[in-house]
Structure formats: C-alpha cells, structure tokens
Amino acid sequence: DIRDIIKKAEDDMYAHKLFEVTSQRNETIRMIMKTLHEKNPREEAHSERVSKICQDIGTKLGMTSNDLGLLKAISTLHDIGKIAVDDAILNKPGKLSDHEWEAIKKHPEIGYRILSATAEYAVIAEDILSHHERYDGMGYPRGLAGESIPIRARIIAIADSYDAMVSDRAYRKALSHKQAIEEIKRCSGTQFDPVIAEAFLELYEEERIS
C-alpha cells in the first residue's frame, strides 16, 4: 500500500536524521544524557549493557539494520526522563514510599515529552513512553497489552529488566544470572512478550551477558 510506503520512507528519513551528529537538537539531548549520567553514573553503564542485549535480540528476530539502529538509540535514551526525578529518590537505599514510586513511574512520560518535541526523535518517542508496559496490560503509564505495545519497547522491557536484576542497586544486591533467567521464564507471557522472551533465552540462558 502506497500509504505504508510513504510512512516507511518518513520513518527512515527521521531515523537518518536521528543519527546526524551535527544536529543542534542532538546536542541538546546529549547534554541531558550527560547530566543524567553525572548525577547517576550507573545509568550510563546500564544503558550500554541494555543496548547490547537489545541489538542481539533484534538480530535474532531478523530486524532490519534501520530498526537495529533505532534500538541502539532507544536503549541509550530509554531512561532520559529520570533527569526530572530527584536524586534522593533514584539513589534511596531503602524501599520507596508510594509517593516516591509514583515519581519514578513518571519517567517514561517525561522522556516522551522531551523526545516528541522534535521530528527527529518522534520516531522513537513512543517506544520510550512504552518501555514499562507489560504484555498482560498491567504496566504503565497507559496499560497497553500484547502487540499494542511497540515491538521495540517490548524488546527493551526484557533487556532493561534483566540488567536491572543482575545489577547491584542502592536498595538490594544483584540477583545471579540463573535467578534472573528464571524470573524471565516465569514472567514470559505476563510481563514479557513470550516470543521475545524465547529469543532472549535462546541467546543467553546458558551464559552470563557481558
């Protein structure tokens, strides 16, 4: 259908613009990410690890080079909305209060607003907004379910969750690789897309992700 072709061409055009290093808007986004990484250094390493997992899953699923490039950008930027979350909440060593948890849960919407303000980033803003949705519809911020969640967001959901589980956090010690794998299995079809979960497990069940 000609409308699909036009839409794909527009998406490719904006994806190309997204990676132009000379873009003034790109520089603004980089400065936001630099500030986030300075106030919360673990976020940079987390994003790099999530990016690798996302691209490995995307390759396993047969995604195009353009989609793999978008996955790389999204995984780098998925937590950009945390720039507006108080450091004391992000680094709190104990359990979050209901009020603090609600503040954390706003970061996908904040990230969406930051990125959707410009055409270059609009192509990935929806993925950023949706990366904490759950396959069973019990996620946030919109309660989307199944394939109504963008596929790139469904991929990030698994990569992000795995890395969060196997990393030390202020409020808990890291889980083992085996424990995290068991949790991915347990939540396949509820929290996670079962097809993407299967692809992840085929790649990584038997080895620790570097």
C-alpha positions as CSV (number, residue, x, y, z in Angstrom):
1,D,0.0,0.0,0.0
2,I,1.4,3.4,-1.0
3,R,0.5,4.9,2.4
4,D,2.6,2.2,4.1
5,I,5.5,3.0,1.7
6,I,5.2,6.7,2.5
7,K,5.1,6.1,6.2
8,K,8.2,3.8,6.0
9,A,10.1,6.4,3.9
10,E,9.3,9.1,6.5
11,D,10.4,6.8,9.4
12,D,13.7,6.1,7.6
13,M,14.2,9.8,6.9
14,Y,13.7,10.7,10.6
15,A,15.8,7.7,11.7
16,H,18.7,9.0,9.5
17,K,18.3,12.5,11.0
18,L,18.4,11.0,14.4
19,F,22.0,9.9,13.9
20,E,23.3,13.1,12.4
21,V,25.9,14.3,14.8
22,T,25.7,17.9,13.6
23,S,22.1,18.3,14.7
24,Q,21.6,21.0,17.3
25,R,18.8,19.1,18.9
26,N,21.0,16.1,19.1
27,E,23.5,18.2,21.1
28,T,20.7,19.2,23.5
29,I,19.7,15.5,24.0
30,R,23.4,14.6,24.6
31,M,23.7,17.3,27.2
32,I,20.6,16.0,29.0
33,M,22.0,12.5,29.0
34,K,25.5,13.7,30.1
35,T,23.8,15.5,33.1
36,L,21.8,12.3,34.0
37,H,25.0,10.2,33.9
38,E,26.8,12.7,36.0
39,K,24.2,12.7,38.7
40,N,23.6,8.9,38.5
41,P,26.8,7.3,37.0
42,R,25.4,3.7,36.9
43,E,22.8,4.8,34.3
44,E,25.5,5.1,31.6
45,A,26.8,1.6,32.0
46,H,23.3,0.3,32.4
47,S,22.3,1.8,29.0
48,E,25.3,0.4,27.3
49,R,24.5,-3.1,28.5
50,V,20.8,-2.8,27.6
51,S,21.8,-1.6,24.2
52,K,23.9,-4.7,23.5
53,I,21.1,-7.0,24.7
54,C,18.5,-5.2,22.6
55,Q,20.6,-5.4,19.4
56,D,21.3,-9.1,20.0
57,I,17.6,-9.8,20.4
58,G,16.8,-7.6,17.4
59,T,19.3,-9.5,15.3
60,K,17.9,-12.8,16.5
61,L,14.4,-11.7,15.4
62,G,15.6,-10.7,12.0
63,M,15.1,-7.0,12.3
64,T,16.4,-4.6,9.7
65,S,19.6,-2.6,10.1
66,N,17.4,0.5,10.4
67,D,15.4,-1.0,13.3
68,L,18.6,-2.2,15.0
69,G,19.9,1.4,14.8
70,L,16.7,2.7,16.3
71,L,17.0,0.0,19.1
72,K,20.5,1.3,19.8
73,A,19.3,4.9,20.1
74,I,16.2,3.9,22.2
75,S,18.2,1.8,24.6
76,T,20.6,4.6,25.1
77,L,17.8,7.1,25.8
78,H,15.2,4.9,27.5
79,D,15.7,6.5,30.9
80,I,16.2,10.1,29.8
81,G,13.1,11.0,31.8
82,K,14.9,10.3,35.0
83,I,16.6,13.6,34.6
84,A,13.5,15.1,36.3
85,V,13.5,12.6,39.2
86,D,15.1,13.7,42.4
87,D,18.5,12.2,43.1
88,A,17.4,11.2,46.6
89,I,14.7,9.0,45.1
90,L,17.0,7.5,42.4
91,N,19.6,6.6,45.0
92,K,17.5,5.8,48.0
93,P,18.9,2.8,49.8
94,G,15.6,1.6,51.2
95,K,12.1,0.8,50.0
96,L,10.4,3.7,48.1
97,S,7.3,5.2,49.5
98,D,4.1,5.3,47.4
99,H,4.8,9.0,46.6
100,E,8.4,8.2,45.6
101,W,7.3,5.3,43.4
102,E,4.8,7.5,41.6
103,A,7.6,10.0,40.9
104,I,9.8,7.2,39.4
105,K,6.9,5.9,37.3
106,K,6.6,9.3,35.6
107,H,10.0,9.0,33.8
108,P,8.6,7.3,30.6
109,E,6.2,10.2,30.1
110,I,8.8,12.8,30.8
111,G,11.2,11.1,28.3
112,Y,8.3,11.0,25.8
113,R,7.7,14.7,26.2
114,I,11.4,15.5,25.8
115,L,11.8,13.4,22.6
116,S,8.5,14.0,20.9
117,A,9.1,17.8,20.9
118,T,11.2,17.3,17.7
119,A,10.5,15.5,14.5
120,E,13.9,13.7,14.5
121,Y,13.1,11.9,17.8
122,A,9.4,11.5,17.3
123,V,10.0,8.1,15.7
124,I,11.3,6.7,19.0
125,A,9.4,8.7,21.5
126,E,6.5,6.2,21.5
127,D,9.0,3.4,22.4
128,I,10.4,5.4,25.3
129,L,6.9,6.1,26.5
130,S,6.0,2.3,26.4
131,H,9.1,0.6,27.7
132,H,7.5,-0.1,31.1
133,E,4.2,-1.5,29.7
134,R,3.5,-5.2,30.3
135,Y,2.4,-7.8,27.9
136,D,-0.6,-8.6,30.1
137,G,-1.7,-4.9,30.2
138,M,-0.7,-4.4,33.9
139,G,2.2,-2.0,33.2
140,Y,2.4,1.8,33.0
141,P,1.8,4.5,32.0
142,R,-1.1,3.5,29.7
143,G,-1.8,-0.1,30.5
144,L,-1.2,-1.3,26.9
145,A,-1.2,-5.0,26.3
146,G,0.2,-7.5,23.8
147,E,1.1,-6.2,20.3
148,S,-0.4,-2.8,21.0
149,I,2.9,-2.2,22.8
150,P,5.5,-1.2,20.1
151,I,7.8,-4.1,19.4
152,R,11.0,-2.1,20.2
153,A,9.5,-1.3,23.6
154,R,8.8,-4.9,24.2
155,I,12.4,-5.8,23.4
156,I,13.7,-3.0,25.8
157,A,11.4,-4.3,28.5
158,I,13.2,-7.6,28.7
159,A,16.8,-6.2,28.3
160,D,16.1,-3.5,30.9
161,S,14.6,-5.9,33.4
162,Y,17.4,-8.5,33.0
163,D,20.1,-5.9,33.5
164,A,18.3,-4.3,36.5
165,M,18.0,-7.7,38.1
166,V,21.7,-8.7,37.8
167,S,23.0,-5.3,38.9
168,D,23.5,-4.0,42.4
169,R,21.1,-1.3,43.3
170,A,21.0,1.1,46.3
171,Y,18.2,-0.9,47.8
172,R,19.3,-4.5,47.1
173,K,22.1,-6.8,45.9
174,A,22.2,-8.2,42.4
175,L,20.5,-11.5,41.6
176,S,22.5,-14.2,40.0
177,H,22.3,-14.8,36.2
178,K,20.4,-18.0,36.9
179,Q,17.9,-16.3,39.2
180,A,17.3,-13.6,36.6
181,I,16.8,-16.1,33.8
182,E,14.2,-18.0,36.0
183,E,12.4,-14.7,36.5
184,I,12.3,-14.0,32.7
185,K,10.9,-17.5,32.2
186,R,8.3,-17.0,35.0
187,C,7.1,-13.7,33.5
188,S,7.0,-14.8,29.9
189,G,3.5,-14.2,28.6
190,T,2.6,-11.9,31.5
191,Q,5.2,-9.2,31.9
192,F,7.1,-10.0,28.7
193,D,6.2,-10.9,25.2
194,P,6.7,-14.7,25.0
195,V,8.2,-14.6,21.5
196,I,10.8,-12.1,22.5
197,A,11.4,-13.8,25.9
198,E,12.1,-17.1,24.0
199,A,14.6,-15.3,21.7
200,F,16.3,-13.8,24.7
201,L,16.5,-17.2,26.4
202,E,17.9,-18.9,23.3
203,L,20.6,-16.3,23.2
204,Y,21.5,-16.1,26.9
205,E,20.1,-18.9,29.0
206,E,23.4,-20.8,29.2
207,E,25.8,-17.8,29.6
208,R,26.3,-14.6,31.6
209,I,25.8,-11.5,29.5
210,S,29.0,-9.4,29.4
